[in-house]
Amino acid sequence: MLCPWRTSDLGLLLLFTVFSVAASANSCMDGKQMTENNSSALTEVNILESVPMGTRAVLCCPPVLLAKVMLMTWKITLRGQSLCTRAHKKETNKTIDTNCTDGRITWASRPDLSPDLQINEVAVTHDGIYICETATFNGNFYNVYQLQVLVPPEANIFFSENKTLVVCETAAGKPAAQISWTPEGHCVTKDEENSDGTVMVRSTCSYSDSNVSTVTCLVSHLTGNRSLSQGLPSGNVSLKNQQLLLSLRRMKCSPMLATQRRTTHSMKLQARFRCFKYHKVKLMA
């Protein structure tokens, strides 16, 4: 995990956005090590943190000397929930939690030794904003985390119900997966967001080229990429035949009945011709 950079200018206000994917176990520098390296920190740092679901995440406070800290406060705003605050006052060595109900969000250690926050078994519900505010004799410092939980999508490829289209679908992914096809066909892709923030993506394709025998769906996601292939029987001609059969069913007929009707029609024409010849001979007589 990336911890904030440092600057020698204490009064400078800089905003950085750091993109990272957290590992299953993260750690931050302790106050002593940070002080030995540099005694000052950025006034505010904005961090976009992407964390795989089910892992452990550690969020760091600004790298300032703990000896100068008066008050450490975590402000947590999760999706659809009220603000949760966790504060530790050094003078009294007391910790106060307000409106914090998720037991998986805790101090990484004793707050008087390490003010960092940890989340055990990250879930989709942990999406949100996490702010560590450090009040010191030299001013206040902030680390602002926008936590994005990554959920690998379940991918599948199959024929549509009427067997005329090829469908590639990813379910319960976060963020939404990207779908592409090889070779390219006539495709329509739609996204549908679930109540928990995960997204279902469905891409439906048709292929008019009868030489296409196999198509491949490529699924791209922050948690990893994968490909799925589907064969088209008889070089895609079968799909056209299936479309014809479907049309015949809708007309409430079948190839056999159509043949019978053609035979009956031919017999009627032959009968009319024989009848015409009979009457013609009779008149001539």
C-alpha distance (Angstrom), angle and dihedral (degrees) to the residues before:
residue distance angle dihedral
M1 . . .
L2 3.78 . .
C3 3.79 116.6 .
P4 3.82 120.7 -158.4
W5 3.78 121.9 -78.1
R6 3.79 121.0 -118.8
T7 3.80 136.2 -128.3
S8 3.78 133.1 -166.2
D9 3.79 92.3 -136.6
L10 3.81 106.1 85.3
G11 3.79 94.8 -174.5
L12 3.81 95.5 53.1
L13 3.81 116.2 107.6
L14 3.77 111.3 -150.1
L15 3.77 130.5 170.1
F16 3.77 118.8 -152.2
T17 3.76 129.1 178.8
V18 3.78 112.4 -151.5
F19 3.80 119.7 -165.9
S20 3.79 115.0 -156.0
V21 3.77 142.9 149.3
A22 3.79 109.7 -135.8
A23 3.79 120.9 -133.5
S24 3.79 122.5 -131.3
A25 3.79 90.9 -93.5
N26 3.80 121.9 31.4
S27 3.77 133.5 179.7
C28 3.78 137.9 -166.6
M29 3.78 129.5 -148.3
D30 3.78 113.3 -94.3
G31 3.78 120.8 -120.7
K32 3.81 94.9 -103.8
Q33 3.81 94.1 54.4
M34 3.79 92.3 46.6
T35 3.79 91.7 50.5
E36 3.78 92.5 50.6
N37 3.80 90.3 52.0
N38 3.78 98.8 41.5
S39 3.79 133.2 -18.1
S40 3.79 96.9 -146.6
A41 3.81 136.0 64.9
L42 3.78 141.4 -167.2
T43 3.79 112.8 -80.3
E44 3.81 92.1 -131.7
V45 3.78 133.8 5.2
N46 3.82 124.9 -173.2
I47 3.80 114.0 -154.5
L48 3.81 129.3 -172.7
E49 3.80 103.8 -154.8
S50 3.82 120.5 -168.5
V51 3.80 112.7 -164.2
P52 3.84 126.8 -177.9
M53 3.79 113.9 -122.0
G54 3.80 114.5 -101.3
T55 3.80 95.6 26.5
R56 3.81 130.9 108.1
A57 3.80 118.5 -105.3
V58 3.80 130.5 -165.4
L59 3.80 120.3 -160.9
C60 3.81 116.9 -158.6
C61 3.77 130.3 -139.2
P62 3.83 120.6 -138.2
P63 3.83 111.9 -67.5
V64 3.81 99.4 -109.6
L65 3.79 131.1 139.3
L66 3.81 108.3 -85.4
A67 3.80 90.1 -146.5
K68 3.81 88.3 67.5
V69 3.81 95.6 46.3
M70 3.80 118.1 109.7
L71 3.81 100.9 172.3
M72 3.82 134.7 10.0
T73 3.80 118.1 -163.5
W74 3.80 131.8 -179.6
K75 3.82 115.7 -160.2
I76 3.80 112.4 -165.7
T77 3.81 125.3 -171.6
L78 3.81 114.2 -178.2
R79 3.79 127.4 -173.6
G80 3.80 110.1 -73.1
Q81 3.82 94.5 -6.1
S82 3.80 136.9 107.6
L83 3.79 123.2 -102.9
C84 3.82 114.9 -76.5
T85 3.82 119.2 -158.4
R86 3.79 129.4 -168.2
A87 3.78 116.6 -173.9
H88 3.79 135.5 178.2
K89 3.80 121.4 -164.9
K90 3.77 111.7 -156.6
E91 3.82 96.9 -157.7
T92 3.80 93.4 60.8
N93 3.83 96.6 22.7
K94 3.79 88.8 -131.9
T95 3.80 128.0 144.4
I96 3.79 121.5 -152.6
D97 3.82 124.2 -167.3
T98 3.80 120.0 -165.5
N99 3.80 122.4 -168.0
C100 3.82 93.8 -19.7
T101 3.81 112.4 144.6
D102 3.82 105.8 155.8
G103 3.80 107.2 98.3
R104 3.81 92.4 -164.3
I105 3.82 91.3 68.3
T106 3.81 107.9 77.5
W107 3.78 143.3 142.2
A108 3.80 110.3 -76.1
S109 3.81 88.8 -132.4
R110 3.79 137.5 -19.4
P111 3.83 103.7 -35.0
D112 3.82 91.5 -132.3
L113 3.82 88.3 58.5
S114 3.82 100.9 34.1
P115 3.81 125.4 8.6
D116 3.81 94.0 -165.6
L117 3.80 121.9 122.7
Q118 3.79 127.8 -131.7
I119 3.80 132.6 -162.9
N120 3.79 116.6 -156.0
E121 3.82 116.9 -149.6
V122 3.78 97.3 -1.9
A123 3.82 112.6 -132.1
V124 3.80 134.1 -169.4
T125 3.81 88.3 -101.7
H126 3.83 90.0 65.7
D127 3.80 92.0 73.2
G128 3.79 108.0 121.2
I129 3.80 150.0 80.1
Y130 3.82 121.4 -49.2
I131 3.82 118.7 -172.4
C132 3.79 124.7 -173.4
E133 3.80 110.8 -162.7
T134 3.80 116.4 -168.1
A135 3.81 117.1 -166.5
T136 3.82 113.8 -159.7
F137 3.79 138.3 163.8
N138 3.81 87.3 -99.1
G139 3.80 96.0 51.7
N140 3.80 139.9 -81.6
F141 3.81 125.8 -51.3
Y142 3.81 128.8 -165.2
N143 3.79 139.2 -159.0
V144 3.81 109.6 -168.4
Y145 3.81 114.5 -165.3
Q146 3.78 124.7 -167.7
L147 3.79 100.3 -163.5
Q148 3.79 117.3 -154.9
V149 3.80 117.1 -172.5
L150 3.81 114.4 -145.8
V151 3.81 118.0 -143.3
P152 3.83 118.3 -174.0
P153 3.81 110.4 -130.1
E154 3.79 124.8 -125.5
A155 3.82 107.3 -121.9
N156 3.79 129.8 -158.3
I157 3.82 138.2 166.3
F158 3.81 124.4 -154.8
F159 3.80 145.6 139.7
S160 3.79 120.7 -85.7
E161 3.79 118.6 -104.3
N162 3.81 93.1 -93.3
K163 3.84 91.4 44.3
T164 3.80 92.7 -123.0
L165 3.83 99.7 107.4
V166 3.81 137.6 44.7
V167 3.82 115.4 -128.7
C168 3.82 129.1 -161.3
E169 3.79 113.6 -170.2
T170 3.81 134.3 -178.2
A171 3.79 117.8 -166.8
A172 3.82 132.9 -161.2
G173 3.80 96.7 -0.2
K174 3.79 125.9 152.3
P175 2.93 120.6 -128.2
A176 3.79 101.3 17.5
A177 3.80 115.2 -86.0
Q178 3.80 122.0 -123.1
I179 3.82 117.2 -125.1
S180 3.81 126.7 -159.6
W181 3.82 132.8 167.8
T182 3.80 137.1 -135.5
P183 2.96 113.3 -127.4
E184 3.78 99.2 22.5
G185 3.78 115.9 -116.7
H186 3.78 138.1 173.2
C187 3.81 97.2 -65.8
V188 3.79 137.8 175.6
T189 3.83 119.1 -165.7
K190 3.80 125.3 -165.6
D191 3.83 132.7 -177.9
E192 3.79 125.9 -150.4
E193 3.81 120.5 -172.0
N194 3.79 118.8 -146.0
S195 3.80 125.0 -142.7
D196 3.83 91.8 -102.7
G197 3.80 93.3 56.4
T198 3.80 96.8 -101.6
V199 3.79 118.2 126.1
M200 3.80 134.3 -138.1
V201 3.81 114.6 -150.2
R202 3.82 121.3 -166.2
S203 3.79 123.7 -174.3
T204 3.81 118.1 -172.7
C205 3.82 121.1 -167.3
S206 3.78 139.0 -176.3
Y207 3.81 125.8 -163.2
S208 3.82 122.2 -153.6
D209 3.82 95.0 179.9
S210 3.81 107.6 97.0
N211 3.82 90.1 -158.5
V212 3.81 92.0 68.8
S213 3.80 107.3 101.0
T214 3.84 101.9 164.3
V215 3.80 132.8 26.5
T216 3.81 127.2 -164.9
C217 3.79 127.4 -150.9
L218 3.83 114.3 -150.5
V219 3.82 115.3 -155.7
S220 3.82 116.2 -164.2
H221 3.82 120.9 -167.8
L222 3.81 139.1 154.4
T223 3.81 89.2 -112.9
G224 3.81 92.6 54.9
N225 3.80 143.8 -59.2
R226 3.78 130.3 -101.9
S227 3.80 140.2 173.3
L228 3.80 131.6 -142.5
S229 3.81 126.2 -167.3
Q230 3.79 132.9 -156.2
G231 3.79 126.5 -169.1
L232 3.80 120.5 -134.5
P233 3.84 108.5 -143.0
S234 3.83 116.5 -118.5
G235 3.75 94.4 0.1
N236 3.79 94.4 -57.0
V237 3.84 93.6 -57.5
S238 3.80 89.2 112.4
L239 3.77 90.8 63.5
K240 3.82 89.9 57.2
N241 3.79 91.4 48.0
Q242 3.79 89.7 49.9
Q243 3.80 89.7 52.7
L244 3.83 89.7 52.7
L245 3.81 92.0 48.6
L246 3.78 89.9 49.7
S247 3.80 90.7 52.6
L248 3.81 90.4 50.0
R249 3.79 91.4 51.2
R250 3.78 90.4 52.4
M251 3.83 88.2 53.1
K252 3.82 87.8 53.1
C253 3.79 92.8 -121.2
S254 3.79 138.8 102.2
P255 3.83 137.5 -147.6
M256 3.85 90.1 -100.9
L257 3.79 92.9 52.9
A258 3.77 90.9 47.8
T259 3.82 90.2 53.4
Q260 3.77 91.1 49.4
R261 3.79 90.6 52.0
R262 3.79 91.3 51.6
T263 3.84 90.4 50.4
T264 3.81 92.2 48.7
H265 3.79 91.4 49.0
S266 3.83 90.6 51.5
M267 3.81 92.0 50.1
K268 3.80 90.5 52.0
L269 3.79 91.2 52.3
Q270 3.82 91.6 50.3
A271 3.81 91.6 49.5
R272 3.79 91.5 50.9
F273 3.82 90.4 50.0
R274 3.84 92.8 51.6
C275 3.78 90.3 47.6
F276 3.82 90.5 51.3
K277 3.84 91.9 51.2
Y278 3.85 91.4 49.3
H279 3.80 93.6 53.2
K280 3.80 91.7 44.5
V281 3.84 92.9 54.2
K282 3.80 91.6 45.8
L283 3.78 92.6 53.4
M284 3.81 92.5 49.1
A285 3.79 90.4 52.1
